[in-house]
Amino acid sequence: YTLIHNKAHTNVAFMFGEDKRRRPQEDTLTVVRSYIGNYPNFFYEVKLAEIDDFVEQLGDVRDEAGLTKLVERFGVRRTDASFWAASDWFNEDFARTRPIEAGLFDLNRYSNY
């Protein structure tokens, strides 16, 4: 699955000063049952038995502390020993499930949170 954080703005006509046009109270989340894009920001590893806990905790994220709590439980930081194994799994799964569109994920924008 892919999670997309849709950030609301009053407009996007200018390159600078985004924070002045942001409307975080209107942000939404899109969940897609597939891979979207080639630049993942972060990987989460969630066991099927933990999906309800993940969804609840994700819904509770309101600030940096909430995000940190979510990441500590489900996230794969770049500094995590399992990072490359997780990256390999996602790349292989992408190639297996979407062979026409698949390529290697570009991790230059990957966050460490």
DSSP file (Angstrom, degrees, kcal/mol; ACC not computed):
  #  RESIDUE AA STRUCTURE BP1 BP2  ACC     N-H-->O    O-->H-N    N-H-->O    O-->H-N    TCO  KAPPA ALPHA  PHI   PSI    X-CA   Y-CA   Z-CA
    1    1 A Y              0   0    0      0, 0.0     2,-0.4     0, 0.0    32,-0.2   0.000 360.0 360.0 360.0 153.7    0.0    0.0    0.0
    2    2 A T  E     -A   32   0A   0     30,-2.6    30,-2.6    33,-0.1     2,-0.5  -0.978 360.0-154.7-119.1 133.0    1.0    3.6   -0.5
    3    3 A L  E     -A   31   0A   0     -2,-0.4     2,-0.5    28,-0.2    28,-0.2  -0.926  10.4-166.6-105.4 129.2    0.0    6.4    1.9
    4    4 A I  E     -A   30   0A   0     26,-2.8    26,-2.6    -2,-0.5     2,-0.9  -0.968  12.0-150.0-120.6 120.8   -0.1    9.9    0.5
    5    5 A H  E     -A   29   0A   0     -2,-0.5     2,-0.8    24,-0.2    24,-0.2  -0.799  14.2-154.9 -88.0 108.6   -0.3   12.9    2.7
    6    6 A N  E     -A   28   0A   0     22,-2.3    22,-1.8    -2,-0.9     2,-0.6  -0.774   8.5-151.9 -87.9 111.3   -2.3   15.5    0.7
    7    7 A K        -     0   0    0     -2,-0.8     2,-0.2    20,-0.2    20,-0.1  -0.749   9.6-137.9 -91.3 121.9   -1.2   18.9    2.0
    8    8 A A        +     0   0    0     -2,-0.6    15,-2.6    15,-0.3     2,-0.3  -0.537  25.0 176.9 -81.4 142.3   -3.9   21.6    1.7
    9    9 A H  B     -B   22   0B   0     13,-0.3    13,-0.2    -2,-0.2     3,-0.1  -0.947  41.0-128.6-136.9 156.4   -3.0   25.1    0.6
   10   10 A T  S    S-     0   0    0     11,-2.5     2,-0.3     1,-0.3    12,-0.1   0.851  96.0 -22.9 -71.6 -34.3   -4.9   28.3   -0.2
   11   11 A N        -     0   0    0     10,-0.3    -1,-0.3    -3,-0.1     3,-0.1  -0.960  47.1-145.3-164.4 165.2   -3.0   28.3   -3.5
   12   12 A V        +     0   0    0     -2,-0.3     6,-0.0    -3,-0.1     9,-0.0  -0.088  62.5 116.5-126.2  33.0    0.2   27.0   -5.0
   13   13 A A        +     0   0    0      2,-0.0     2,-0.4     0, 0.0    -1,-0.1   0.640  67.5  60.1 -78.5 -14.9    1.0   29.8   -7.3
   14   14 A F        -     0   0    0     -3,-0.1    -3,-0.1     1,-0.1     0, 0.0  -0.900  65.8-148.3-121.7 146.2    4.3   30.7   -5.6
   15   15 A M  S    S+     0   0    0     -2,-0.4     3,-0.3     2,-0.0     2,-0.2   0.813  82.2  50.8 -77.9 -31.5    7.4   28.7   -5.0
   16   16 A F  S    S+     0   0    0      1,-0.2    -2,-0.1     2,-0.1     0, 0.0  -0.670  94.0  37.6-109.9 161.3    8.4   30.3   -1.7
   17   17 A G    >>  +     0   0    0     -2,-0.2     3,-1.5     3,-0.1     4,-0.6   0.806  58.9 156.8  74.5  31.0    6.5   31.0    1.6
   18   18 A E  H >>  +     0   0    0     -3,-0.3     3,-1.8     1,-0.3     4,-0.8   0.879  66.7  64.2 -55.6 -39.8    4.5   27.8    1.5
   19   19 A D  H 34 S+     0   0    0      1,-0.3    -1,-0.3     2,-0.2     3,-0.2   0.768  97.0  57.5 -59.1 -25.3    4.0   27.9    5.3
   20   20 A K  H <4 S+     0   0    0     -3,-1.5    -1,-0.3     1,-0.2    -2,-0.2   0.708 112.9  39.4 -77.1 -19.4    1.9   31.1    4.8
   21   21 A R  H << S+     0   0    0     -3,-1.8   -11,-2.5    -4,-0.6   -10,-0.3   0.388  89.4 116.3-109.7   1.3   -0.5   29.3    2.5
   22   22 A R  B  <  -B    9   0B   0     -4,-0.8   -13,-0.3    -3,-0.2     3,-0.1  -0.426  41.3-170.5 -73.1 145.7   -0.7   26.0    4.3
   23   23 A R    >   +     0   0    0    -15,-2.6     3,-2.4    -2,-0.1   -15,-0.3  -0.653  10.4 173.0-131.1  74.1   -4.0   24.8    5.7
   24   24 A P  G >  S+     0   0    0      0, 0.0     3,-1.6     0, 0.0    -1,-0.1   0.770  73.6  67.1 -60.0 -26.8   -3.0   21.7    7.7
   25   25 A Q  G 3  S+     0   0    0      1,-0.3    -3,-0.0    -3,-0.1    -2,-0.0   0.688 102.5  49.2 -66.5 -15.6   -6.5   21.4    9.2
   26   26 A E  G <  S+     0   0    0     -3,-2.4    -1,-0.3   -18,-0.1   -17,-0.1   0.332  83.6 124.8-103.9   5.1   -7.7   20.5    5.7
   27   27 A D    <   -     0   0    0     -3,-1.6     2,-0.3    -4,-0.2   -20,-0.2  -0.271  40.9-166.5 -61.6 151.4   -5.0   17.9    5.0
   28   28 A T  E     -A    6   0A   0    -22,-1.8   -22,-2.3     2,-0.0     2,-0.4  -0.852  15.4-129.9-133.0 171.0   -6.2   14.5    4.0
   29   29 A L  E     -A    5   0A   0     -2,-0.3     2,-0.5   -24,-0.2   -24,-0.2  -0.991  14.1-160.4-125.6 131.1   -4.7   11.0    3.6
   30   30 A T  E     -A    4   0A   0    -26,-2.6   -26,-2.8    -2,-0.4     2,-0.5  -0.940   3.6-160.2-110.2 133.0   -5.0    8.8    0.5
   31   31 A V  E     -A    3   0A   0     -2,-0.5     2,-0.4   -28,-0.2   -28,-0.2  -0.964   9.6-171.8-114.0 124.0   -4.4    5.1    0.8
   32   32 A V  E     -A    2   0A   0    -30,-2.6   -30,-2.6    -2,-0.5     2,-2.0  -0.952  25.6-136.7-119.6 132.9   -3.7    3.3   -2.5
   33   33 A R  S    S+     0   0    0     -2,-0.4     2,-0.3   -32,-0.2    -2,-0.0  -0.413  85.2  36.3 -85.6  63.4   -3.5   -0.5   -2.8
   34   34 A S  S    S-     0   0    0     -2,-2.0     2,-0.4   -32,-0.0    -2,-0.2  -0.956 100.7 -63.9 179.0-172.3   -0.4   -0.3   -5.0
   35   35 A Y        -     0   0    0     -2,-0.3     2,-0.5    59,-0.1   -33,-0.1  -0.853  41.4-169.8 -99.4 135.4    2.8    1.6   -5.5
   36   36 A I        -     0   0    0     -2,-0.4     3,-0.2    -4,-0.1   -33,-0.1  -0.993  52.5  -9.0-124.8 124.4    2.6    5.3   -6.4
   37   37 A G        -     0   0    0     -2,-0.5    -1,-0.0     1,-0.1    68,-0.0   0.000  66.9-105.3  82.0 172.0    5.7    7.1   -7.5
   38   38 A N  S    S+     0   0    0      1,-0.1    68,-3.1    67,-0.1    -1,-0.1   0.278  98.0  73.7-119.4   5.6    9.4    6.3   -7.4
   39   39 A Y        -     0   0    0     66,-0.2    -1,-0.1    -3,-0.2    68,-0.1  -0.673  66.0-166.3-124.1  75.4   10.5    8.4   -4.5
   40   40 A P        -     0   0    0      0, 0.0    69,-0.2     0, 0.0     3,-0.1  -0.367  10.4-161.1 -64.3 140.1    9.3    6.8   -1.3
   41   41 A N  S    S-     0   0    0      1,-0.3    70,-3.1    69,-0.2     2,-0.3   0.743  71.1  -9.7 -87.9 -27.5    9.6    9.1    1.7
   42   42 A F        -     0   0    0     68,-0.2     2,-0.4    35,-0.1    -1,-0.3  -0.967  59.1-131.7-169.1 149.1    9.4    6.3    4.3
   43   43 A F  E     -C   76   0C   0     33,-0.6    33,-2.1    -2,-0.3     2,-0.4  -0.899  15.9-166.5-108.4 140.2    8.7    2.6    4.7
   44   44 A Y  E     -C   75   0C   0     -2,-0.4     2,-0.6    31,-0.2    31,-0.2  -0.984   8.0-154.5-119.7 137.6    6.4    1.1    7.3
   45   45 A E        +     0   0    0     29,-2.8     2,-0.5    -2,-0.4    -2,-0.0  -0.953  21.3 173.9-112.2 114.2    6.4   -2.6    8.1
   46   46 A V        -     0   0    0     -2,-0.6     2,-0.1     3,-0.0     5,-0.1  -0.974  24.6-139.7-127.3 119.8    3.0   -3.6    9.5
   47   47 A K    >   -     0   0    0     -2,-0.5     3,-2.0     1,-0.1     4,-0.4  -0.486  27.1-117.3 -72.3 147.6    2.0   -7.2   10.3
   48   48 A L  G >  S+     0   0    0      1,-0.3     3,-1.3     2,-0.2     4,-0.3   0.864 116.1  57.2 -55.0 -38.2   -1.6   -8.0    9.3
   49   49 A A  G 3  S+     0   0    0      1,-0.2    -1,-0.3     2,-0.1     4,-0.2   0.684 109.4  46.8 -67.3 -16.7   -2.4   -8.7   13.0
   50   50 A E  G <> S+     0   0    0     -3,-2.0     4,-2.5     1,-0.1    -1,-0.2   0.333  78.9 103.6-105.5   5.6   -1.3   -5.1   13.8
   51   51 A I  H <> S+     0   0    0     -3,-1.3     4,-2.7    -4,-0.4     5,-0.2   0.880  80.1  51.3 -61.3 -39.4   -3.1   -3.3   11.1
   52   52 A D  H  > S+     0   0    0     -4,-0.3     4,-2.4     1,-0.2    -1,-0.2   0.911 111.3  48.4 -63.5 -40.9   -5.8   -2.0   13.4
   53   53 A D  H  > S+     0   0    0      2,-0.2     4,-2.7     1,-0.2     5,-0.2   0.903 111.8  50.4 -64.0 -41.1   -3.2   -0.6   15.8
   54   54 A F  H  X S+     0   0    0     -4,-2.5     4,-3.0     2,-0.2     5,-0.2   0.942 111.5  47.0 -62.1 -48.5   -1.3    1.0   13.0
   55   55 A V  H  X S+     0   0    0     -4,-2.7     4,-2.3     2,-0.2    -2,-0.2   0.913 114.1  47.9 -61.5 -43.4   -4.5    2.7   11.6
   56   56 A E  H  X S+     0   0    0     -4,-2.4     4,-1.0    -5,-0.2    -1,-0.2   0.935 114.7  44.9 -63.3 -46.1   -5.4    3.9   15.1
   57   57 A Q  H  < S+     0   0    0     -4,-2.7     4,-0.5     1,-0.2     3,-0.4   0.889 112.2  52.1 -67.5 -38.4   -2.0    5.2   15.8
   58   58 A L  H >< S+     0   0    0     -4,-3.0     3,-1.2     1,-0.2    -1,-0.2   0.910 108.3  51.9 -61.9 -42.3   -1.7    6.9   12.4
   59   59 A G  H 3< S+     0   0    0     -4,-2.3    -1,-0.2     1,-0.2    -2,-0.2   0.733 105.9  56.0 -65.9 -22.1   -5.0    8.6   13.0
   60   60 A D  T 3< S+     0   0    0     -4,-1.0     2,-0.4    -3,-0.4    -1,-0.2   0.535  76.5 116.3 -87.4  -7.4   -3.8    9.9   16.3
   61   61 A V    <   +     0   0    0     -3,-1.2     3,-0.1    -4,-0.5    -3,-0.0  -0.494  22.3 145.6 -68.5 118.7   -0.7   11.6   14.8
   62   62 A R        +     0   0    0     -2,-0.4     2,-0.3     1,-0.2    -1,-0.2   0.463  64.3   7.9-126.3 -14.1   -1.1   15.4   15.4
   63   63 A D  S  > S-     0   0    0      1,-0.0     4,-2.1     0, 0.0    -1,-0.2  -0.882  91.4 -75.3-156.8-177.4    2.5   16.5   16.0
   64   64 A E  H  > S+     0   0    0     -2,-0.3     4,-2.6     1,-0.2     5,-0.2   0.861 125.4  54.9 -59.8 -38.5    6.1   15.5   15.8
   65   65 A A  H  > S+     0   0    0      2,-0.2     4,-2.0     1,-0.2    -1,-0.2   0.896 108.2  48.7 -64.4 -39.8    5.8   13.4   19.0
   66   66 A G  H  > S+     0   0    0      2,-0.2     4,-2.0     1,-0.2    -2,-0.2   0.891 112.0  48.7 -66.3 -39.7    2.9   11.4   17.6
   67   67 A L  H  X S+     0   0    0     -4,-2.1     4,-2.9     2,-0.2     5,-0.2   0.912 109.6  52.5 -65.7 -42.1    4.8   10.8   14.4
   68   68 A T  H  X S+     0   0    0     -4,-2.6     4,-2.7     1,-0.2    -2,-0.2   0.909 108.3  50.9 -59.9 -42.4    7.9    9.7   16.4
   69   69 A K  H  X S+     0   0    0     -4,-2.0     4,-1.3     2,-0.2    -1,-0.2   0.914 112.2  46.7 -61.6 -43.9    5.7    7.2   18.3
   70   70 A L  H  X>S+     0   0    0     -4,-2.0     4,-2.9     1,-0.2     5,-0.6   0.932 113.8  47.9 -62.8 -46.9    4.3    5.8   15.1
   71   71 A V  H  X5S+     0   0    0     -4,-2.9     4,-1.6     1,-0.2    -2,-0.2   0.887 106.9  56.5 -64.0 -40.1    7.8    5.5   13.5
   72   72 A E  H  <5S+     0   0    0     -4,-2.7    -1,-0.2    -5,-0.2    -2,-0.2   0.843 116.8  35.8 -62.1 -32.0    9.3    3.9   16.6
   73   73 A R  H  <5S+     0   0    0     -4,-1.3    -2,-0.2    -3,-0.3    -1,-0.2   0.890 139.0   8.2 -87.8 -42.1    6.7    1.1   16.4
   74   74 A F  H  <5S+     0   0    0     -4,-2.9   -29,-2.8    -5,-0.2    -3,-0.2   0.580 100.1 102.4-118.8 -13.7    6.2    0.6   12.7
   75   75 A G  E  << -C   44   0C   0     -4,-1.6     2,-0.6    -5,-0.6   -31,-0.2  -0.293  55.3-144.1 -83.1 159.7    8.8    2.6   10.8
   76   76 A V  E     -C   43   0C   0    -33,-2.1   -33,-0.6    -2,-0.0     2,-0.1  -0.898  23.1-159.4-119.8  98.1   12.0    1.6    9.0
   77   77 A R    >   -     0   0    0     -2,-0.6     3,-1.7    -6,-0.1    35,-0.2  -0.367  29.3-115.5 -73.5 156.0   14.5    4.4    9.5
   78   78 A R  T 3  S+     0   0    0     33,-0.3     6,-0.1     1,-0.3    -1,-0.1   0.801 119.4  53.4 -59.9 -28.5   17.4    4.8    7.1
   79   79 A T  T 3  S+     0   0    0     33,-0.2    -1,-0.3     4,-0.1     2,-0.2   0.479  84.9 111.9 -86.3  -3.0   19.7    4.1   10.2
   80   80 A D  S X  S-     0   0    0     -3,-1.7     3,-1.9     1,-0.1     4,-0.3  -0.470  74.3-129.3 -72.2 140.6   17.8    0.8   11.0
   81   81 A A  T 3  S+     0   0    0      1,-0.3     3,-0.3    -2,-0.2     4,-0.3   0.768 109.8  51.9 -60.7 -25.5   19.7   -2.4   10.5
   82   82 A S  T 3> S+     0   0    0      1,-0.2     4,-2.6     2,-0.1    -1,-0.3   0.348  79.5 103.3 -93.3   7.1   16.8   -3.8    8.5
   83   83 A F  H <> S+     0   0    0     -3,-1.9     4,-2.8     1,-0.2     5,-0.2   0.931  82.2  42.8 -57.1 -51.0   16.6   -0.8    6.1
   84   84 A W  H  > S+     0   0    0     -4,-0.3     4,-2.6    -3,-0.3    -1,-0.2   0.862 113.4  52.1 -69.3 -34.0   18.3   -2.4    3.1
   85   85 A A  H  > S+     0   0    0     -4,-0.3     4,-2.2     2,-0.2    -1,-0.2   0.917 112.5  46.4 -64.7 -41.7   16.4   -5.6    3.5
   86   86 A A  H  X S+     0   0    0     -4,-2.6     4,-2.6     2,-0.2    -2,-0.2   0.927 112.2  50.3 -65.0 -44.5   13.1   -3.7    3.6
   87   87 A S  H  X S+     0   0    0     -4,-2.8     4,-2.5    -5,-0.2    -2,-0.2   0.923 110.9  49.2 -59.3 -45.1   14.2   -1.6    0.6
   88   88 A D  H  X S+     0   0    0     -4,-2.6     4,-2.7     1,-0.2     5,-0.2   0.911 110.1  51.8 -60.5 -42.5   15.1   -4.8   -1.3
   89   89 A W  H  X S+     0   0    0     -4,-2.2     4,-2.8     2,-0.2     5,-0.2   0.938 111.0  46.7 -61.1 -47.1   11.7   -6.3   -0.4
   90   90 A F  H  X S+     0   0    0     -4,-2.6     4,-2.5     1,-0.2    -1,-0.2   0.911 113.5  48.6 -63.2 -42.3    9.8   -3.3   -1.6
   91   91 A N  H  X S+     0   0    0     -4,-2.5     4,-2.2    -5,-0.2    -1,-0.2   0.922 114.2  45.9 -62.8 -43.6   11.8   -3.1   -4.9
   92   92 A E  H  X S+     0   0    0     -4,-2.7     4,-2.1     2,-0.2    -2,-0.2   0.894 113.2  49.4 -66.7 -40.1   11.3   -6.8   -5.5
   93   93 A D  H  X S+     0   0    0     -4,-2.8     4,-2.9    -5,-0.2     5,-0.3   0.901 110.1  51.3 -66.2 -40.0    7.6   -6.7   -4.7
   94   94 A F  H  X S+     0   0    0     -4,-2.5     4,-2.6    -5,-0.2     8,-0.2   0.935 111.7  47.0 -60.3 -47.0    7.1   -3.7   -7.0
   95   95 A A  H  < S+     0   0    0     -4,-2.2    -1,-0.2     1,-0.2    -2,-0.2   0.863 115.5  46.6 -63.9 -36.0    8.9   -5.6   -9.8
   96   96 A R  H  < S+     0   0    0     -4,-2.1    -2,-0.2    -5,-0.2    -1,-0.2   0.907 121.9  33.4 -72.9 -42.6    6.7   -8.7   -9.2
   97   97 A T  H  < S+     0   0    0     -4,-2.9    -2,-0.2     1,-0.2    -3,-0.2   0.741 133.6  25.0 -90.2 -23.6    3.4   -6.9   -8.9
   98   98 A R     X  +     0   0    0     -4,-2.6     4,-2.4    -5,-0.3     3,-0.3  -0.454  68.1 162.3-136.4  61.7    3.9   -4.1  -11.4
   99   99 A P  T  4 S+     0   0    0      0, 0.0    -1,-0.1     0, 0.0    -2,-0.1   0.765  74.3  51.6 -61.4 -27.9    6.6   -5.4  -13.9
  100  100 A I  T  4 S+     0   0    0      1,-0.2    -5,-0.1     3,-0.0    -2,-0.1   0.925 121.1  30.8 -73.1 -43.8    5.8   -2.8  -16.6
  101  101 A E  T  4 S+     0   0    0     -3,-0.3    -1,-0.2    -7,-0.1    -6,-0.1   0.684  96.6 111.4 -87.4 -19.7    6.0    0.3  -14.4
  102  102 A A     <  +     0   0    0     -4,-2.4     2,-0.3    -8,-0.2   -64,-0.1  -0.167  28.7 144.9 -67.7 148.5    8.6   -1.0  -11.9
  103  103 A G        -     0   0    0    -12,-0.1     2,-0.3     3,-0.0    -8,-0.1  -0.860  58.8 -60.6-155.6-174.5   12.1    0.4  -11.5
  104  104 A L        -     0   0    0     -2,-0.3     2,-0.2     1,-0.1   -13,-0.0  -0.614  56.4-113.8 -78.4 137.4   14.3    0.9   -8.6
  105  105 A F        -     0   0    0     -2,-0.3     2,-0.7   -18,-0.2   -66,-0.2  -0.492  23.1-129.7 -68.3 137.5   13.0    3.3   -6.0
  106  106 A D        -     0   0    0    -68,-3.1     3,-0.5    -2,-0.2    -1,-0.1  -0.823  22.5-172.9 -89.7 115.0   15.1    6.4   -5.7
  107  107 A L    >   +     0   0    0     -2,-0.7     3,-1.4     1,-0.2    -1,-0.1   0.222  53.9 106.8 -97.2  13.8   15.9    6.8   -1.9
  108  108 A N  T 3  S+     0   0    0      1,-0.3    -1,-0.2     3,-0.0   -69,-0.1   0.806  86.8  42.4 -61.3 -28.8   17.5   10.3   -2.1
  109  109 A R  T 3  S+     0   0    0     -3,-0.5    -1,-0.3   -69,-0.2     2,-0.1   0.321  83.9 132.0 -99.5   6.8   14.4   11.8   -0.5
  110  110 A Y    <   -     0   0    0     -3,-1.4   -68,-0.2     1,-0.1   -69,-0.2  -0.394  50.1-138.5 -65.6 130.8   13.9    9.1    2.1
  111  111 A S        -     0   0    0    -70,-3.1   -33,-0.3    -2,-0.1    -1,-0.1  -0.510  14.1-159.2 -88.8 157.7   13.4   10.5    5.5
  112  112 A N              0   0    0     -2,-0.2   -33,-0.2   -35,-0.2    -1,-0.1   0.574 360.0 360.0-108.2 -15.6   14.9    9.2    8.7
  113  113 A Y              0   0    0    -36,-0.1   -42,-0.1   -35,-0.0   -36,-0.1   0.499 360.0 360.0  39.0 360.0   12.4   10.8   11.2
